[in-house]
Amino acid sequence: CNHFFAAIFIHLHRFAMDEGKFDGVLLGIAQQHTGGVLSLMDTFFGFLARKTDFYVGAQQGQAEEIVLKVSRKWQTWCEEQHSKRKAEEEQAKRKRAEMEAARKKKQAEEEEAAKKKVQQEPKIVEITEEEEKAILKAQAKPSAPPEDVPSPPAEGSSSESAKPVEENADTTGEGKGIKPNSGNGCTTTWGSWVQTLQDVDARVNLGTRARARDLEVDIQQSKLRVGFKGKPPFVDGKLCQAVKAEDCFWTLEDGEVVAVHLTKVNQMEWWKNVIQGEPEINLQKVVPENSKLDDLDSETRQTVEKMMYDQRQKQLGLPTSEEQSKKDMLAKFMAQHPEMDFSKAKFC
């Protein structure tokens, strides 16, 4: 009879090494027990009583000891997994809160700096056509090329170069699209999303409590699908840009929200949306986190900082870096040519 209990311990050890091997079989059996866990356990122990010597093949109390030992083992495992998931969720929430607080603080500092700079801006000069021709003629002379004019200062950098803005930006106005939320994303029909230059975090609302095994989440390099198994998905389409599928993951938060983390392949551009064809955000109103600028190379950082400066200037109704450069060039020309009559020039 001791051989039977030895065999039980051997099988228990093998089950521990190959967790989930019989989940399909056991799930099928469990689904046939409408009475719940109590009915399922009654069937299992009834099998042991009828078909084995589990209860009578050893000393009194040994069968109960085995049952308690196995039950405690899985109870401990379950509690550890639950605690681990809760800790990860809390850490993610703290990180999002810290990032949001830092962004708001930096935005307030930038707005205050921009307001102070308004007082130091030179007045805009309106010149006649004759004066414009004279300026262009002087610029065309090889003997007297205009000196380089420094670009407008941007926070966190001592110098900037005038780089083109993003290809998707509208340089003639305020741009098109939805105003981004505080995380540089927006609210959608299926939930919401935020982004940095490196990654995108999407939150898909399920509308009801669910278990992870009931869901179908498929993250590919250029596609994303999220929904319940056997039902129409909440999200299903081609991604705005390619992602590193091996670095992407998803979690189920509070049983009602699927949090999807996507790592961008091109970590130097902003996304207009998550799924192509959905409403797009206005990329001109995206506000990068200054804490992330240190991670960029020098040329990319200068481009991003120039974009941020131009966006703030437009919002305040002030000249952009290019417009400021033209004004400074005109002022320098006027200083170099005092013999020219600017009495008819209009100042506003």
TORTI-798052 format. One record per residue (C-alpha): x, y, z; residue in one letter. Coordinates in steps of 0.001 Angstrom, whole numbers, plus 500000, padded with zeros to 6 digits. Last residue first. Layout:
N
XYZA ...
END
This chain:
348
503142597883465028C 505834599992463370F 505418601526459910K 508430602418457807A 508189605841456124K 511035607270458192S 513270604339457319F 515662606413455232D 518870604564454418M 522137606176455507E 522081604184458754P 522930601038456794H 524563598537459195Q 521974599185461933A 519089598771459485M 520568595513458233F 520904594206461794K 517258595039462491A 516204593283459286L 518184590166460178M 516670590152463674D 513180590338462186K 513920587533459714K 515242585326462523S 512155586039464609Q 509940584863461755E 511920581647461489E 511877581103465253S 508135581721465400T 506621585173465947P 504167585697468853L 500410585015469107G 500858583249472475L 499800579862471055Q 502019580453468033K 505026581209470253Q 504450578094472363R 504314575881469265Q 507439577495467809D 509394576834471027Y 508283573191471233M 509229572622467596M 512652574188468200K 513144571888471224E 512270568823469132V 514721569787466359T 517501570558468833Q 516929567196470538R 517105565366467214T 520473566971466370E 522018566370469805S 520949562737470219D 517918562048472376L 517871560564475902D 518276563977477548D 515022565046475905L 513055562483477944K 512858564581481133S 511694567456478935N 508496565514478293E 507275566290474805P 504193568536474326V 502145567562471261V 500146570539469965K 501683570557466503Q 500934566819466226L 497188567517466156N 495629564154467024I 494117561807464454E 490678560174464435P 490856556434463588E 491751555268460082G 495052553693461133Q 494940552305464651I 496990553970467418V 496631557591466295N 498797560497465100K 501946558809466441W 504981560931467340W 508437560439465840E 511991559670466984M 511515556236468508Q 511000554487465177N 510435550858466192V 507935551879468859K 507360549799471997T 503669549068472615L 502148548555476092H 498521547336476166V 496386547790479305A 493184545718479064V 490576547225481397V 487715545508483278E 489236542791485490G 490840545365487797D 493663545742485259E 494302542976482703L 497868543145481365T 499474543499477938W 502944543168476424F 505254544616473754C 509042544099473632D 508928541095471252E 506488542936468984A 508863545831468390K 506350548233466853V 505576549511463340A 503574552716462824Q 499892553737462949C 498932550147463721L 496742548165461329K 493397547027462668G 491297545312465317D 490301546900468626V 487090546056470500F 486969542616468901P 483826540854467645P 483256537721469784K 484701534184469813G 487365535025472373K 486803538435473883F 488614541401472387G 491928543040471450V 493649542928468029R 496733544929467039L 498635544982463754K 502013546229462402S 504646544300464334Q 502084541978465887Q 500167542122469167I 497249539660469507D 495021539882472589V 492156537354472818E 490445537395476190L 488587534786478249D 491848533476479733R 492548536913481199A 489338536884483181R 486522539376482676A 484529542109484378R 482351544187482077T 482640547227479801G 485875545926478295L 487635549313478264N 490873549209476224V 493776551208477674R 496632552013475251A 500215552842476254D 502531553910473415V 506341553873473415D 509645555638472718Q 508711559194471712L 506176559191474531T 502550558147474229Q 499038558120475646V 495940556118474797W 492206555983475521S 489202553662475506G 487372551802472726W 485643554755471064T 488795556838471501T 490219559336474011T 493479561058473066C 497280560869473039G 500039563308474068N 499790562255477742G 498016565444478842S 495438564945476098N 496155565821472487P 493951568394470659K 492207566517467872I 493352567092464303G 494705569810462027K 497584572214462311G 497739575639463946E 498573577443460772G 500806577442457702T 503409575009459014T 500910572125459270D 502813569299460936A 502933565789459483N 506460566207458094E 507754567319461465E 509292570787461708V 512358571733459700P 515479572600461687K 516632576060462705A 519586575259464937S 519515575606468707E 521941576833471344S 522274576749475145S 519758573954475612S 517512572913478562G 514747575411477860E 514666576818474383A 516494579894473178P 515480581516469881P 517915580743467066S 521188582621466862P 521628584879463843V 524458584011461537D 525981587075459969E 524598588403456733P 526898588097453745P 528828591219452805A 531301590534450041S 529135587869448412P 526349590435447749K 522950588700447589A 521999589813451112Q 522525593458450131A 520220593073447136K 517540591414449289L 517695594301451758I 517507596897448985A 514516595152447421K 512721595151450784E 513418598859451226E 511905599625447835E 508836597457448622E 508199599402451813T 508937598184455317I 506792597035458255E 508847596586461414V 507852594189464207I 508796595424467679K 511607593724469546P 510716590976472079E 511981591565475639Q 508577591837477314Q 507380588660475591V 510283586724477122K 508718586885480575K 505537585254479264K 507541582446477627A 509391581711480879A 506095581420482781E 504678579087480130E 507804576920480296E 507668576677484094E 503986575692484014A 504699573029481391Q 507543571636483501K 505293571281486537K 502505569702484524K 504897567181482948R 506478566274486284A 503058565644487850A 501964563500484881E 505174561439484961M 504863560889488709E 501229559778488381A 502053557372485540R 504903555867487566K 502733555490490642R 500041553693488614K 502611551318487085A 504048550508490518Q 500566549846491902E 499770547499489020E 503056545627489449E 502484545241493189A 498931543966492641K 500174541391490117R 502876540160492497K 500454539908495405S 498050537821493317H 500852535546492123Q 502094535014495677E 498575534296496962E 498003531729494203C 501299529950494899W 500578529771498633T 497101528349497988Q 498620525901495547W 500999524439498157K 498385524571500899R 496008522400498851S 498734519857498072V 499700519492501718K 496092519400502912L 495230516551500521V 498332514592501507I 497605515010505220E 494025513857504703E 495275510645503082A 497744510093505935Q 495070510409508634G 494891506691509441Q 497845504764508162Q 497892503766504534A 495991501852501873G 492519502561503181V 491841506109501935Y 493882506102498722F 493167502442497980D 492112503286494443T 489070503057492139K 486091503761494369R 487604506066496991A 489903507921494594L 487034508390492130F 484785509686494906G 487563512125495779F 487462513533492248F 483661513566491908T 483204515328495260D 485888517861494314M 483975518762491122L 480634519063492943S 482155521339495597L 483879523453492924V 480648524317491120G 477356522408491115G 477064522651487341T 479796520074486974H 480229519417483234Q 482407522513482820Q 484818521092485401A 485454517959483312I 486281519990480205G 488504522283482264L 490290519249483679L 491111517924480212V 492294521284478912G 494267522118482054D 496094518769481926F 499552520115481052K 498981523338482978G 501912522939485307E 504601520540484136D 507184520462486918M 504556520673489670A 502563517900487972F 505687515699487952R 506165516169491676H 502516515329492330L 502912512214490215H 505910511050492256I 504080511780495509F 501082509727494362I 503332506841493295A 504862506766496767A 501353506691498172F 500498503627496039F 503767501892496915H 502936502325500587N 500000500000500000C 
END
